[in-house]
Each structure stands twice: as C-alpha cells, then as structure tokens.
Amino acid sequence: MTDDDKETAVMSVMDSMFTIDLSYIPALISAIDDYYTLVEPMSADKQGICASFIMGLQNYTNVLAHHMAMIEGTWTVNGDHIDMAKEILFDLYGNLIQWLESEVKVGAGVSEKKQMESFWKDAYNQCERFDFDDQRGVNWVKKAALYKVFGTLSNLSSKYNDYAAKMFKETREGVTKYVKLRDDYLKKSKSNGGKK
C-alpha cells in the first residue's frame, strides 16, 4: 500500500480501533484534578496563565494513555493507562510551573524584592519563638506558622519561595520544621523572646 492508502485505511477504522473500560473516565477526571493541585497555591495572576495549559494536558493525557495501551498490545484503554500518562505529564507540568515561577522572580525589581523580604520579616516577627538547648540556639519559629502569617500579610501564596530560602535557615525537631532568620537579617528584626 502507498502511504496515502495506509492513511485512508487507518482513518476508515479509527473510531472502532480503541475502546475504553469503566475505569478510564474516573481516572481521567482524577488526573485533571491532580493537574489543578499544582496551580492552586499560586497567586491569582499566575494561576490564570498556568491553568490555561490544563486543557492541553487533558488531550496529551488521552493520547499518551492510548500509546501506553498499544505498548501493552491492547486496544482497550483503561484507568491504569491514564495513570501512567498522568505520572509523566504531572512531573513535566510541575517542572514547567517551577521554571515559569523562577523566570518571573529573576525579573523582579529591587522594590519588589524589598517588599517580599519585608513580608517575610514581618511574618517572622509575628510568630511565636522557640529556643533549643543545643548549638541551634534561640529565636526559631514553626515553619508552618510562618507560611500562614506570610500568606495573610502578602496576600500571596505562602509557598516557601526563593526570598525565604535566602533569608532563613531551617531545622527539624521531631516532625516539626522550624526556621530562623539568618544573622544578617536577624540584626534588623526585633526579638519576641524565646520559649522552649
């Protein structure tokens, strides 16, 4: 057969080549929900941009799931095929979002950087302080509490961003994470007193 004949033959049976089983649609809906979880913690302006990719991800999930079925030698696409496709695309989408967020931060102006640092310092100063009897010393705050206060102050995602990573050092006591302003920022912050 010529290439045109092959294409004509495939197109004539394309609607009857694949079938889906009962697990396919619930798995696809779950995959789409999972994609949205990557967008939820973002600020509203970034959410709009990144959410616009999700319709394309739905299409790619469907296409990739069909390829997974063909690799297994079956013409019935099921939820497992969707899950395999989602695992690949979820990671790629997550990496894309991280890249987009980091690119936006690279272009941030001096005033925006100062404002973000100010939000983190203010949040730190509003949190309850904890001291440790070892080399870690005093003035630690619970990381989760810092996120919560930061989110309220800045009206942005409380995600631990590049500004915070530069400003704070981190430790763990059991399952609880604590953070503390680094020395050069600590000098500029007022002390709330310590608690063990």
VOBA-1610 file (N, C-alpha, C; in pm, whole numbers, padded with zeros to 5 digits, always signed):
BEGIN
Met+00083-00120+00000Met+00000+00000+00000Met+00087+00125+00000Thr+00041+00226-00064Thr+00110+00355-00060Thr+00080+00421+00074Asp+00155+00527+00103Asp+00131+00599+00228Asp-00011+00656+00233Asp-00060+00706+00120Asp-00196+00759+00116Asp-00298+00649+00141Asp-00276+00531+00083Asp-00367+00418+00104Asp-00368+00374+00250Lys-00248+00372+00312Lys-00240+00334+00454Lys-00317+00432+00541Glu-00299+00561+00514Glu-00369+00662+00592Glu-00520+00650+00574Thr-00564+00628+00452Thr-00707+00612+00425Thr-00762+00492+00500Ala-00687+00382+00501Ala-00733+00261+00571Ala-00745+00284+00721Val-00644+00353+00780Val-00647+00381+00924Val-00762+00476+00957Met-00779+00579+00875Met-00885+00677+00902Met-01023+00613+00894Ser-01039+00511+00810Ser-01171+00448+00794Ser-01210+00365+00917Val-01112+00323+00997Val-01144+00241+01115Val-01106+00308+01246Met-01067+00436+01240Met-01013+00500+01361Met-01114+00503+01476Asp-01242+00516+01444Asp-01341+00524+01551Asp-01369+00389+01615Ser-01326+00281+01553Ser-01352+00148+01609Ser-01224+00078+01653Met-01110+00145+01646Met-00983+00083+01685Met-00972+00065+01836Phe-01004+00169+01911Phe-00988+00166+02057Phe-01123+00168+02126Thr-01127+00106+02242Thr-01241+00116+02333Thr-01186+00156+02470Ile-01273+00204+02555Ile-01232+00238+02692Ile-01312+00153+02789Asp-01252+00122+02904Asp-01328+00048+03003Asp-01383+00144+03109Leu-01450+00090+03210Leu-01520+00174+03309Leu-01425+00257+03395Ser-01299+00220+03403Ser-01206+00294+03489Ser-01144+00415+03418Tyr-01166+00425+03288Tyr-01099+00529+03208Tyr-01143+00670+03247Ile-01273+00697+03246Ile-01323+00834+03272Ile-01295+00880+03414Pro-01320+00797+03519Pro-01283+00843+03654Pro-01133+00873+03668Ala-01050+00792+03604Ala-00905+00817+03611Ala-00868+00946+03540Leu-00933+00976+03428Leu-00906+01099+03356Leu-00948+01222+03437Ile-01065+01213+03501Ile-01111+01323+03586Ile-01014+01343+03703Ser-00968+01234+03763Ser-00873+01242+03873Ser-00741+01305+03828Ala-00696+01269+03708Ala-00571+01326+03654Ala-00583+01476+03638Ile-00696+01521+03585Ile-00717+01665+03566Ile-00718+01737+03700Asp-00786+01676+03799Asp-00786+01735+03934Asp-00644+01746+03988Asp-00563+01644+03964Asp-00424+01647+04011Asp-00345+01759+03945Tyr-00370+01782+03815Tyr-00301+01892+03747Tyr-00335+02026+03812Tyr-00462+02041+03851Tyr-00503+02167+03913Tyr-00439+02187+04050Thr-00401+02078+04118Thr-00338+02096+04250Thr-00204+02169+04238Leu-00140+02161+04123Leu-00014+02232+04103Leu-00036+02382+04087Val-00156+02420+04045Val-00187+02561+04019Val-00248+02629+04141Glu-00317+02552+04226Glu-00391+02609+04339Glu-00310+02700+04430Pro-00186+02664+04468Pro-00114+02751+04563Pro-00057+02878+04503Met-00074+02900+04374Met-00014+03015+04308Met-00101+03140+04326Ser-00041+03256+04305Ser-00118+03380+04309Ser-00214+03383+04190Ala-00318+03464+04200Ala-00426+03463+04101Ala-00377+03493+03960Asp-00284+03587+03945Asp-00238+03622+03811Asp-00162+03507+03746Lys-00083+03433+03825Lys-00009+03320+03771Lys-00101+03199+03748Gln-00204+03187+03834Gln-00299+03076+03817Gln-00363+03080+03679Gly-00405+03197+03637Gly-00472+03209+03508Gly-00385+03163+03393Ile-00258+03201+03397Ile-00166+03161+03290Ile-00144+03011+03292Cys-00111+02957+03409Cys-00075+02815+03417Cys-00196+02723+03401Ala-00313+02767+03444Ala-00433+02684+03426Ala-00470+02671+03279Ser-00429+02766+03198Ser-00462+02759+03055Ser-00396+02640+02986Phe-00292+02583+03047Phe-00225+02466+02989Phe-00301+02336+03015Ile-00394+02337+03110Ile-00452+02211+03156Ile-00540+02145+03051Met-00607+02222+02967Met-00686+02159+02859Met-00594+02083+02764Gly-00479+02139+02735Gly-00382+02067+02652Gly-00331+01943+02722Leu-00309+01952+02854Leu-00265+01835+02930Leu-00367+01724+02926Gln-00496+01760+02930Gln-00601+01659+02920Gln-00590+01584+02787Asn-00569+01658+02681Asn-00555+01597+02549Asn-00432+01508+02542Tyr-00319+01558+02594Tyr-00195+01479+02592Tyr-00207+01355+02680Thr-00279+01366+02792Thr-00301+01250+02879Thr-00375+01142+02802Asn-00476+01181+02729Asn-00555+01089+02647Asn-00469+01022+02540Val-00392+01103+02469Val-00306+01050+02361Val-00201+00955+02418Leu-00135+00997+02526Leu-00031+00914+02584Leu-00087+00784+02642Ala-00207+00791+02698Ala-00271+00669+02751Ala-00297+00569+02639His-00337+00617+02523His-00357+00528+02407His-00225+00464+02365His-00118+00540+02371His+00014+00483+02339His+00052+00376+02441Met+00022+00400+02569Met+00051+00301+02672Met-00024+00171+02644Ala-00149+00185+02601Ala-00229+00065+02568Ala-00166-00010+02452Met-00123+00063+02349Met-00061-00004+02234Met+00069-00074+02272Ile+00144-00012+02362Ile+00268-00075+02408Ile+00237-00209+02475Glu+00125-00213+02548Glu+00085-00337+02614Glu+00017-00435+02518Gly-00007-00391+02396Gly-00067-00479+02296Gly-00217-00496+02311Thr-00283-00392+02367Thr-00429-00399+02382Thr-00493-00279+02315Trp-00618-00295+02274Trp-00693-00187+02212Trp-00797-00129+02308Thr-00792-00175+02433Thr-00881-00121+02537Thr-00798-00034+02631Val-00833+00093+02637Val-00761+00188+02721Val-00831+00194+02856Asn-00753+00178+02964Asn-00814+00175+03097Asn-00753+00281+03189Gly-00799+00282+03313Gly-00752+00381+03410Gly-00603+00371+03440Asp-00549+00251+03435Asp-00405+00236+03458Asp-00323+00308+03350His-00371+00302+03227His-00302+00372+03119His-00307+00523+03141Ile-00422+00571+03187Ile-00435+00714+03220Ile-00339+00751+03331Asp-00333+00667+03435Asp-00244+00695+03549Asp-00098+00700+03506Met-00058+00608+03418Met+00081+00608+03370Met+00112+00736+03292Ala+00015+00777+03208Ala+00034+00901+03130Ala+00040+01021+03223Lys-00048+01021+03324Lys-00054+01134+03418Lys+00076+01148+03495Glu+00135+01038+03538Glu+00260+01046+03615Glu+00369+01117+03535Ile+00376+01088+03407Ile+00476+01153+03322Ile+00445+01301+03306Leu+00321+01331+03270Leu+00283+01469+03241Leu+00277+01555+03367Phe+00239+01496+03481Phe+00234+01569+03607Phe+00374+01623+03641Asp+00476+01537+03627Asp+00613+01581+03655Asp+00659+01690+03558Leu+00628+01670+03431Leu+00667+01771+03331Leu+00598+01905+03357Tyr+00469+01899+03389Tyr+00393+02020+03417Tyr+00446+02090+03542Gly+00477+02010+03645Gly+00534+02067+03767Gly+00665+02138+03740Asn+00749+02076+03657Asn+00877+02139+03620Asn+00855+02267+03541Leu+00756+02266+03452Leu+00725+02386+03374Leu+00682+02500+03465Ile+00596+02469+03561Ile+00548+02572+03654Ile+00664+02628+03736Gln+00751+02542+03785Gln+00867+02589+03861Gln+00954+02680+03777Trp+00974+02642+03652Trp+01055+02724+03562Trp+00990+02860+03539Leu+00858+02860+03515Leu+00788+02986+03491Leu+00796+03077+03614Glu+00777+03019+03733Glu+00784+03099+03855Glu+00924+03155+03876Ser+01025+03074+03850Ser+01162+03123+03871Ser+01197+03231+03769Glu+01147+03219+03647Glu+01174+03322+03546Glu+01110+03454+03586Val+00990+03449+03643Val+00923+03572+03687Val+01004+03637+03798Lys+01057+03555+03890Lys+01133+03610+04001Lys+01265+03670+03955Val+01325+03613+03853Val+01452+03665+03801Val+01435+03810+03758Gly+01319+03841+03701Gly+01295+03975+03652Gly+01240+04071+03755Ala+01232+04029+03882Ala+01174+04113+03985Ala+01261+04235+04010Gly+01197+04347+04031Gly+01270+04470+04057Gly+01316+04478+04201Val+01401+04575+04229Val+01456+04594+04363Val+01345+04621+04463Ser+01246+04702+04425Ser+01139+04735+04518Ser+01055+04611+04552Glu+01032+04524+04453Glu+00956+04401+04480Glu+01033+04309+04574Lys+01163+04298+04553Lys+01246+04213+04640Lys+01242+04265+04784Lys+01252+04398+04800Lys+01248+04455+04934Lys+01111+04432+04999Gln+01006+04443+04919Gln+00873+04421+04972Gln+00855+04276+05018Met+00903+04180+04937Met+00892+04040+04975Met+00972+04013+05103Glu+01092+04068+05111Glu+01172+04050+05232Glu+01101+04110+05353Ser+01036+04223+05332Ser+00963+04288+05441Ser+00847+04200+05489Phe+00774+04139+05395Phe+00665+04048+05433Phe+00718+03932+05516Trp+00830+03872+05473Trp+00886+03758+05546Trp+00933+03800+05685Lys+00997+03917+05696Lys+01044+03964+05827Lys+00926+03993+05920Asp+00825+04059+05867Asp+00707+04089+05948Asp+00639+03961+05994Ala+00630+03864+05905Ala+00569+03736+05941Ala+00651+03668+06051Tyr+00782+03671+06037Tyr+00871+03611+06138Tyr+00849+03677+06274Asn+00839+03809+06274Asn+00823+03882+06399Asn+00688+03858+06466Gln+00589+03814+06392Gln+00457+03787+06448Gln+00441+03645+06499Cys+00540+03559+06471Cys+00530+03418+06511Cys+00588+03397+06652Glu+00535+03294+06718Glu+00586+03254+06849Glu+00728+03200+06834Arg+00818+03240+06926Arg+00958+03200+06918Arg+00983+03076+07003Phe+01079+02995+06960Phe+01120+02875+07032Phe+01271+02872+07042Asp+01322+02826+07156Asp+01466+02814+07178Asp+01502+02668+07194Phe+01626+02633+07155Phe+01676+02497+07170Phe+01798+02501+07261Asp+01815+02397+07342Asp+01925+02391+07438Asp+02055+02341+07375Asp+02059+02330+07244Asp+02180+02281+07177Asp+02240+02394+07093Gln+02329+02358+07001Gln+02401+02457+06920Gln+02310+02541+06830Arg+02184+02498+06812Arg+02094+02574+06725Arg+02054+02708+06786Gly+02047+02716+06918Gly+02024+02843+06985Gly+01878+02887+06991Val+01858+03018+06983Val+01729+03080+07013Val+01663+03140+06889Asn+01538+03182+06907Asn+01460+03259+06810Asn+01418+03181+06687Trp+01380+03055+06704Trp+01324+02975+06595Trp+01172+02988+06597Val+01110+02979+06480Val+00964+02980+06469Val+00921+02858+06388Lys+00798+02813+06411Lys+00749+02699+06334Lys+00729+02741+06188Lys+00780+02658+06099Lys+00776+02690+05956Lys+00632+02704+05907Ala+00544+02613+05949Ala+00404+02618+05905Ala+00337+02748+05950Ala+00369+02793+06072Ala+00312+02919+06122Ala+00363+03037+06041Leu+00491+03034+06005Leu+00549+03141+05923Leu+00479+03150+05788Tyr+00455+03035+05725Tyr+00384+03033+05596Tyr+00247+03098+05608Lys+00177+03060+05715Lys+00040+03109+05731Lys+00038+03261+05746Val+00125+03313+05831Val+00128+03458+05853Val+00174+03530+05727Phe+00275+03474+05660Phe+00324+03535+05536Phe+00212+03545+05433Gly+00134+03437+05417Gly+00025+03438+05321Gly-00078+03546+05351Thr-00105+03567+05478Thr-00200+03671+05519Thr-00144+03810+05492Leu-00019+03832+05528Leu+00042+03964+05511Leu+00059+04004+05364Ser+00101+03908+05284Ser+00136+03941+05146Ser+00021+03923+05049Asn-00086+03853+05095Asn-00198+03820+05008Asn-00150+03742+04885Leu-00045+03663+04906Leu+00011+03579+04801Leu+00016+03437+04850Ser+00062+03346+04764Ser+00084+03209+04806Ser+00183+03207+04921Ser+00158+03118+05019Ser+00252+03106+05131Ser+00363+03007+05098Lys+00378+02974+04973Lys+00484+02881+04931Lys+00621+02936+04972Tyr+00705+02848+05019Tyr+00840+02886+05062Tyr+00920+02921+04938Asn+00934+03049+04909Asn+00994+03090+04782Asn+01142+03126+04796Asp+01199+03170+04687Asp+01343+03197+04684Asp+01384+03303+04786Tyr+01298+03401+04810Tyr+01333+03504+04907Tyr+01351+03442+05045Ala+01254+03358+05084Ala+01259+03296+05216Ala+01378+03203+05227Ala+01409+03130+05122Ala+01521+03036+05125Ala+01653+03109+05153Lys+01666+03232+05104Lys+01787+03310+05128Lys+01787+03372+05268Met+01669+03402+05321Met+01659+03475+05446Met+01661+03387+05571Phe+01618+03259+05557Phe+01601+03173+05673Phe+01689+03050+05667Lys+01733+03005+05785Lys+01790+02870+05794Lys+01685+02782+05858Glu+01699+02652+05841Glu+01592+02559+05880Glu+01647+02446+05966Thr+01564+02399+06059Thr+01597+02282+06140Thr+01469+02202+06164Arg+01485+02085+06223Arg+01370+01999+06250Arg+01384+01943+06391Glu+01273+01939+06461Glu+01265+01876+06592Glu+01148+01779+06585Gly+01176+01649+06577Gly+01071+01551+06553Gly+01015+01572+06413Val+00883+01586+06405Val+00821+01608+06274Val+00800+01755+06242Thr+00828+01842+06339Thr+00804+01985+06321Thr+00927+02053+06263Lys+00905+02133+06159Lys+01013+02211+06099Lys+01012+02352+06160Tyr+01132+02403+06187Tyr+01149+02537+06240Tyr+01240+02615+06145Val+01220+02746+06141Val+01306+02833+06063Val+01350+02951+06149Lys+01460+03011+06110Lys+01514+03124+06185Lys+01579+03219+06085Leu+01560+03350+06106Leu+01624+03447+06020Leu+01776+03431+06028Arg+01841+03438+05914Arg+01988+03434+05913Arg+02042+03559+05983Asp+02166+03551+06029Asp+02222+03657+06113Asp+02211+03796+06053Asp+02238+03811+05924Asp+02235+03945+05865Asp+02094+04003+05862Tyr+01990+03918+05860Tyr+01852+03966+05867Tyr+01807+03978+06013Leu+01860+03891+06098Leu+01820+03891+06239Leu+01856+04022+06308Lys+01966+04083+06269Lys+02008+04210+06328Lys+01906+04320+06304Lys+01831+04305+06193Lys+01733+04408+06157Lys+01597+04382+06217Ser+01579+04265+06284Ser+01447+04226+06334Ser+01441+04237+06486Lys+01325+04269+06537Lys+01309+04276+06682Lys+01287+04138+06738Ser+01323+04119+06864Ser+01308+03987+06928Ser+01175+03981+07003Asn+01112+03864+06995Asn+00985+03841+07067Asn+01006+03763+07195Gly+01127+03729+07230Gly+01152+03645+07346Gly+01144+03499+07306Gly+01196+03411+07386Gly+01203+03269+07350Gly+01116+03183+07436Lys+01089+03064+07384Lys+01010+02965+07457Lys+01061+02829+07419Lys+01071+02739+07515Lys+01118+02604+07486Lys+00998+02515+07461
//
